[in-house]
Amino acid sequence: MDVPGEALCPIPPLPLEAARRLFTDRAQAARPDLRASEEDVDRICGRLDGLPLAIELAAARLRSMTLEALAEGLEDRLGFLAGGNRLAPPHHRDLRGVVAWSWGLLTDTERAAAERLSVFPQSFTPGDGERVGVRASTLYSLVDRSLVEREGDRYRMLDTIREYGNERLVENGGSREARDAHAECFLDLAERAEPHLRGPGQTTWPDRLAADHDNLLTALGHLRDHGAHEKALRLGAILGLFWAIRGDHATAVLHLRSVLDAPAASEDGEDALRLPVCAAYLLNATFAGALADARTVVGPPPTASTPVGAFVAALLAMAESRTTEGRAALEPHLTHPDPWTRGTLWLARAFLDGSSGDIARGSHDVEHAVRAFRETGDHWGSSLLLMSLAYARSASGETEEATTLLDEALALSRALGTHHGQRVWSAMAHVDAGETGRARDLLEEVVTDATSVRRTALARVCLADLARYEGDLEKASGLLDMADRAGGEKDPSESALYHSAAGHLAAATGDLDEARRHLRAAFALADAMPDLPMLAQVSVGTADVLRRGGEPERGARVAGAAHAVRGGPAPRHPDVARLTRELSAHRAHYDRAALLSVEEALALLREEHGRTG
């Protein structure tokens, strides 16, 4: 860069459009042949906090490196953007120099405050700042000096400034004390929220915790890694329920496992604290389809003498196909006087029913759980279970009642806030009821509103199915490609849904080998969970492949076995309705398979998916 004098000021940051324009201009000056997408430029400018000098320095690096290498190097902004124009003043030569220059203009009190505020990974309130030793008056002074930004009633330090402040905090020996105070602050917040996460408070408190999600994660990691294991367990149990309510099951599995794996500082009293974390882990792992190594994470089954112990023992039993033992663990507690506790225990029993294929008992247990959750004013459990009931009603052909249940479930889900994951599953339930227009509206809402790449990708997978139903195979393919390119790690249920959609689409385009590959992958994932509705959906695709491949009788048997596993004919589902018509000449084979027990039907489907290749 060749910008002498005092023309550049590192603070305040530029608006996005101005930052994008500055980077593009300077990058093209350095590399006239450079072609960068708007998304790549925005990501780089975001990492640089929109600071003009940082953008100038970064763009100059493109003379000697690729855009990808630049983006990777910016993980260490201060070290990476060293050097610059040696003729420029020292505080304009590199990023560290300009931040150090700004730091030198602060008073001792302001410098100490800025260092302590660097422990916040995201925005914070003045009260949070007080908890780590920064007075509100000093905070406002840092805002005036443009080292902290105000965002409504919250404040944030630019990442570049925070990185430098954290370095100084470590150098000065104050990091542990400040981080201890930060962790205590957010443990207190979580414990204030905890009683409100069971009942009507779900409509407000999860949003309060979501505003501090990164702060809570940082607190959890600090407590886990610095000998405060009991406090990490307390915080982990609360966050586990919060993540379940928000539908962030993969996040919960990842972080709760790390807490459970951490070595305990002392055995005294930790068992009672560990048990709720195990329960939260198993609950989220059930939804994420990640129960395969439950025993490794949780350990041996606990005594079922308490409701929490019974819940853990039951879900461990489900993970290991010991359904009878799981039901026995729950039985003594199913009349518990607390309705929320009672609802979660009936929910656990419904899980056991689903994993064993006991469809009739499953509906009965879901209804018990719904009544308990309604009694306590719980939106999360009620909406979740109402969707489960709606699925059962759709499968048996009671689509009008299914629609009523879905409307109630969706209203409860919306009251919880931006629960985009649950909106996707609701859309899928509307498809089962034959309401593809309503499903599309919900999915397009998610694509428009969701900030989560995973949620958007999941919605696009479902939209691809809708496009295929309408015969627009090119659009379906494009949507699946977009979902696949979104990247990131998918949980097993998301992967199964993607492979199922890709398999159905490949069959529709006539690529039966590709269809078999995807459907085998989807079936294996769904069977490992186990997820009976997904197994039925995948098997409909396999039946279609067999029909298209000249084996309609075998296809009819597979479609009939899917009926048995599903618990009904699902007459309004577009794929099922179409395939039923196309296999009508082989109805006898379908009917015989539909009369199989769930266990027998699963055996047939496992055999078929083992031989389709």
N, C-alpha and C positions, 0 to 999 in steps of 0.2 A: 504494500500500500504506500502511496506517496501523497499524504495529506498533512503538510506541515502546519504549524501554528496551533491555534486554540479552537479550530472549527468544530471539533468533535467533542461532544459531551456524553459521558457514558450513561447518564441517568437524566431524565426518566426514559423508559423504553419507548420505542416507536410503536404506533398501532400496527396491526398485522399487515395491512395493505402497504403501508410505507416501508415496513421492514422487508416485505417480500420484494418490493420494487428496488430497494437499495441493494439487497443481496443479488438479485438478478442482474442489475447493472454492473456491479463490481465483478461478479462471476464471469460475465461475458467479456469484460475487459481483460480478465486474466486468461480466459479460455474461450475465444470466439466460437469454437465449435461445440461448446457445451450445450446439452439438451437436458433440462431438469424438469420434472413434473411439478405442478403447483403443490402437490402433497409433500414431495421431498423437500421443497424449499420451505414450506411452512414448518415441517418437522425440525429442520436445522435452525430456523429463526426462533422457534419455540425453545430449543435447547440453549439458545444464546440470549434468552429473555428479551429479545428485540432491542438489545443494546447496540447502538450504531457502531461503536468502535469494535465490539466483538464481531459484528457482521462484516465489517471491513477486513479485519484480520482473517476471519474464516474464509472469505471469498478469495483473498490473496493466496491461500494455501492450495487453491485449485490449479495453480500453475504447475504443481508438482505431484498431485494426487487425484484420485478419482473422487466423485461425489460420495460414493459408499464409504471410502476410507475416511473422508472428512467427517461424515455422520458418526462413524464409529469412534473416531478420535475425540469427538466432543463430549464423550462420557467423562473425560477429564479436561474440562474447559480451561482451567487456569494453567495447567501444565502444557496443554496442547497448543494454545494460542500464545506461545512465548515468541520473542524475537520481534520482527517488525522493522519499521524504518528507523535506522540508527541515528538519522538526522533529526528525528522528532524529539520533543521533550520526553524525559523518562516516563512520565505518567501517560504517554500516548504510544509507547513502543509495544507494549503487550498488555494482555487483559489483567494479569496479576498486578502489573504496575499501576494501571488506572484505578483498580479497586483499592490497592494499598494507598494511593494518593488520596482517594476519598476518605479512607479510614483515618488517615493522618489529620484530617480536618475536624475530627470529632473530639469532644471532651473525653476525659478518662471515664466518666460515668456513662456517656453514650457508647464508647467502645465496649465497655464491659457488658452493657445491655445488648448491643448488637451481637456480641459473641454468644450470650446466653439464648437469645432468640433464634440462633441458628440451629437449635435442637428441634425446632418445629419443622417437620417435612412438608407441611402444607399450611393453610391459613389457620388463624387462631384468634381468640377474643382478647380484649384487654385483661379480663380476669385470668385467662390462661397465662398471659405474660406475667401477671403478678405472682402466679404459682411458681414460676422459675426465677423470681427475684427481680423482675423489671417493672418499675412503677409506670403507671399509665402516662404520667407527664413526660417521662423519658421516651416512652414509645411514640408519643405524638411528636416529640422533637426529632426522632429518627424519620418519621413520615415527612416532616418539613424538610429534612435533608435528603429526601428521596432514596433512603436506604431501605425503607419499608413502604409498602403500598397499602392503601385502604381499599377494601372491597366490601362496600355496604357497612355492616357493623362488625366485620372481621378484617384482619390484617394479614399480610403475607410478605415474606422477604424473597426477593428475586433469587432464583437458584444460584446464580453466579455469586451474589453477595453472601448467600447462606453458606456456600462451599468455602469461601474465604474465611467467614466468621467461624466456621467449625474448625478449620485448621488452627486459627488463633486460639480458640477455646481449648483445644487439645494441647497446644504448646504451653498455654498458661496454667495447665493442670486443673481446669475447672469443668472438664467434660463429664466426669462421673457424677458429680454433685448435681449439675444441671439436668442430666439425663434421668437421674433418680427422681428429681422433682417433676420432670415432664411425665414420667411413667405414673407417679402417684396421682398427678392431676387427672390423667385419663382413666386410670383404674377407678377413681372416685366418680367420674362421669358415668362409666359403665355400670357401677353399682347403684347409682341413682336411677339409671334407666331400667335396671333388671326387673323390678316388680311390674313395670308398665309394659313389658314385652309379652305379657300373658293377659290379653284382654283388650279392652277398648283403647288402651294407650298405644297399641300397635299402629294407630293411624298417625301418631305424632312422633313418638320417641325413636323409631327406626330412622326417620329422616334426620333427627338430631345427631344420632350416631354416624349416619352416612356422611354428614358434613365434616366429621373428624375421622374418617376411615383411616387415612394414612397415619394420623397421630396415634390412633388406637393400635394399628399394626406395629408401629415403631415402639410403642410402650410394651406391647406383648413380646416383641423380640428382645428388648432390653431386659425385661424381667426374666425371661427364659434363659438368657445367656449370661446373666450376672448374679446367679445364686439366689434369686427371689422366686423360687419355684412355686411356693404356695400362692403367691400373688399372681404368678403366670397362670396357674390353674384357675384361680378365681376369675381372672379376666377372660381366659379361654372359654370357660363354660358360658359366660354371658355372650361373648362374640359368636359362639356356636349357634345359639338360638337366634341372634340377630341375623347371621348369614342364612339360616334356614328360612326365616321370614322374608328375606330379600331375594331368595332363590340363588344365592351365591354359593352353591354346594361345593363346587370344585375348590373355591377359595378356602372354605371351611376345612375340607379334607386335608389340604396342603398344610395349613397353619396349625390345626389341632393335632395333626400327627406329629409335627415338630415339637409341640409342647409335651405330648405324651411320651415321645422318645427321649426328651431331655432327662439327664440324670437328676434324681431327687436329692436335695441337700440333706434331708432328714426323712426317716420313715414315719416319725410321730405325727399323727393327725392328717397325713397326706392322702390316705385311702379315701376318706370321706370327701375330700376336695377333688380327687382324681375321677371319682365315679360320674359326676355330672359332665365332665369333659368327655369321658368315654361315651356317655349317652348322646351328647351333641355330635361327636365324631360319627357314631354309628347312624344317627338320624340323617346327617348330611351325606354320608357314604351310601346309604340306601337310595337316596334320590339321585346321586351321581353315578350309581351303578359301580361303586368302588369297594364292594364288600369282600373281594377275593382274599385279601390278606388281613381281614378284620382281627383274627386271633393274634397275629403277629403284633399288631399295633396296640390292641386293647389288653391282651393277656388272657388268662383263664377266666371263665365265667365267674362273676361274683355271686355271693349269696343273694337269693331273691327275697330276702326278708323285708326289704323296703321297696317302694314303688320304683325308685331310680335303679336299684339293683335288678329288679324284675325286668325293667325295660332293657337294660344292657344285656342281661342273660337271654332275653327273648330274641333280640336282634342278632346276637352271636349265634344262637341256635339256628336262626333263619339262614345266616351266612353259611352254616355247615349242614344244611338240610336236616336239622333235628327239630322238625316242626312240632311234634307232640310235646317235646321237652319245653319248647318255647311257650306253647299255650299253657302248660302246667305252671310255668314260672309266673305268668301274668294273672292266672285265675284268681288267687286270693285278694288281688288288689283292684279288680274291675268295678267294685262298688265304692271306691275311695270317695270320701266326702268332698274333696276339692274337685270342682268340675274340670279345671284345666288339666290336672293330673289324670283324672279319669279319662278325659278325651285322648291324651297322648298314649295311654295304655291300650285303649280300644284301637287307636291308630296302629300301634305295634301289632295288635292281633290281626288287623286287616292286612298288614304287610305279610304276616305269616300265611294268611288265607291265600293271598295272591301268589306267593311263591310256591304254594302246594297245589294251586289250581282249584281250590275249594270256592267256586264262584258264588254259590248260594249263601254260604256262611259269610263270605267276604262282604256282600251287600248288607247283610244283617249287622255285621260289626261296624261297617262304615256308618250306618244310620245311628248306632249307639254313640259313635265318636262325634258325629255332627251335633247330636242333641247336647252332648256335654260341652262342646266348644261354643255352641250358641248360648248356653246358659251363662258362660263367663264373658260373652261379648267378644270372643276371639275371631278376628277376620281371617287370619292366615289359615288356621286349621279348617275352619268352616269352608272357605273357598276351595281349598285343596280337595277336601273330601266330597264336596258337592260336584266337582268336576269328575271325580271317580265314579260317583253314582250316575252322573249323566252318561258317562261312557258305557256303564252296564245297561242303562235304559236304551241307549242307541243300539247296542249289540243285540238286544232282544227285540228291537223294532218299535219300542215305545218312544218314538222321536219327539212327540209333542211334550211329554214330561221331561225328556232330556233337554229340550230347549229351555223350558222353564227353569230347570236346575242350573243350566249354564248361565242364564241371565242373572240369577241370584249370585252365582259364584263370581261372575265378572264384576258385578257391582261391589262386592266385598273386596275383590282384588284391587280395583281402582282406588278404593278408599285407603289402601295401604300405600299408595304412591306409585312410583315408577318401577313397578314389578313387571318388567318386560318379558322375563322368562316365563312367568305364569300366563302372560297374555298369548305367548306362542302356543303353550300347551292347550289353552282354551280354544284357540283357533283350530287346532287339530281335533279337539272334541266336537267343534261345530262341523267339521268335515264329516266325522262319523255320523252326525245327525243329518247329513245331506245339505247343510247350510253353507255352501262354498262362498257365497257372496259375503256373508257375515265374517267368515274366516279370512277372506281377503282383506276386508276393512281392518281387522285386528292386526294382521301381519304387516300391512302397509303403515299402520301407526307405529309399529316397532321399528321398521326400517327408517321412518322419518324421525322418530323421537329418541331412540335408544342411543346411549353413548357407548355402550359395550359392543365391541367388535364381534364378540361371540354371539351375543343376542341377535345382532343384525344378521350375521351369517346363518343362524338357526332359522330366522324368519324367511330368509331367501331360499333355504332348502324347502321349506313348506310351500312357498310361493311357486317354486319350480314344479311341485306336484300339481298345484292348481293349474298352471299353464299346460301341463301334460294332459290333464283331464279334458282341457278345451282343445287339444290337438295342436297346440303351438309348441312343437318340440324344440324349435330353435331357441325360443325364449326360455324354455325350461333348461336347456343346456347352458345358456348364458348365465342364468341365475345360479345354477350349481357351480359353474366355474368361478363366479364371484365369491360364493361361499367358501369354496376350497382355497382360493387365493388369499382369503382373509388371514390364513395362517393361525398360529397360536395352538396351544394344546387343547384338544377336545376331550370332554369326559366320555365314558363309554356310551352313555345314552345318546349324546350328540353325534358320536361317530356312527352308531348304529342307524340313526335317522338319516344321516348323509348317505351311507352305503345303500340303505333301502331305497331312497329316492333315486340314486344313481342306477341301481339295478333295475328298478321299474322303467326308467327312461331308456336304458340300453335295450331292454326287451321291446319297448315300443318302436325303437329305431331299427330293430332286427339284428342287433349285435348280441346274439344269445350267449356267446362265450364271455363277453364283458359283463352281461347281466348276471350270469352264474357266479362270476368272481365277486362282484359286489354283494350279491344276496347271500353267498356263503359267509362273507365277512360280517355282514349285518346279523345273520342268524347266530353266529358264534358269540358275538358281543351280547346280544339280547339273551341268549341262553345262559351265559355266565352270570347275568345279574341276579336272578332271572326276571325278565320283563315279558309277561304273557301277551299283553296287547301288541307289543312290538314283534314278538314271535309270530303272531297271527298276521300282522301287516306284511312282514317279510315273506311269509309263506304264500300269501296271495300273489306276490311277485313271482315266486318259484312256480306256482301253479300256472301262471301266465306263460312263463318260459317253456314249461312242458307242453302246454297247448300249442304254442307257436312252433315248437320243435317236433310236432307230429305225435305227441303222446297224450292225447286228451283224457283218456281214462285215468292215467296216473295223475294228471293235473287235477281232475275232479276229486280224486282221493285226497290230495294235498289241500285243496280248497275246503273239503269237508272237515279235515282234521283242524284246519285253521278256525272253522266255525266252532268246533268243540273246545279249542283252547280259548277262544274269545268269549265263549258263553252265549252265543247267539248268531243269527245270520247276518247282522249288520246290513240290512237291506238298503239303507240310504247312502252307504259309503260308495263313492263313484267307482273305485276299482272293483269292489266286491260286486256291485250291481252289474257292471259290464261283464265281468268274468262269469257270473252266474248265468247270464243270458248266453254267453258264448259256449258254455259247457252244458247247456240244457239237455242236449241229447245223451249226456252221460250222468244224468241225475241220480241214478241208482248207486253209482260209485260214491258220489258226493254224500248221499243220505246215509249210507252205511258208515262212512268215516265220521260223519257229524254225530253219530250216536256213541262214539267211543268215549270212554272216560278221559279226563284231561291227561292223566298219566299215559294212557294208551295212545292218545293223539300225539303227545309229545314224542313218544318213542317212534311213531311213524314219521314225524317230521324230522327228527334227528337222523333217522336212517336215510330219508330222501336227501337231506342236505349233505350227507356224507357221500352220496353217490351221484350228485348232479354234475360233478366234474369228471 
